[in-house]
Amino acid sequence: MNDQKIESFNARHVQKMVTDALGGEEALTVDDGGGLHDGSGARLGVIRRTPSGEWITERQNEAAECADAAIPRAQRESKAQSLLGKLKPGG
């Protein structure tokens, strides 16, 4: 999202980016507030914009059944990699 210079959150667009980053599998769904949910509906994390304007993801529910699922995060390497990665607990 940072590489694409996205100014405002659009859940449909972000959902496509997350799905693409996860190899086309809809393992996580994105809600209108930026929440990332597993197949059971548990909220695992959130995508949000910092006051400085950078998009970040944060893990929120480490007690959820699928809390170890990869949560795509914004990186600067490439568009395809901009959402890949796994947030480490406490990081």
C-alpha positions, 0 to 999 in steps of 0.5 A, a space after each residue: 500500500 505504501 509502494 502504491 501510494 494509496 491515500 485512503 482505505 478501500 476494503 475491496 482493493 485491500 482484500 484483493 491485495 491480501 488475497 494476491 499476497 497469499 497466493 490467491 487463497 482467501 485465508 484472511 478477509 478484510 473488513 471496512 475498518 481494516 480488520 484482518 479476520 481468519 475463516 472463523 471470523 476471529 480478528 487477527 490483526 488490523 491494517 491502519 495508517 500511522 499519523 505520518 501516513 505510512 500503512 502498517 499491520 498489527 497483530 491483535 488477537 494472539 489467543 485466536 484459533 488461527 493466530 499464527 496465520 501469516 498477516 501480510 504487512 507492507 514492505 518496500 521491496 516490490 508490489 508483490 511483496 508489499 503485503 507478504 510476511 508474518 508479524 512476530 508476537 510482540 513485534 
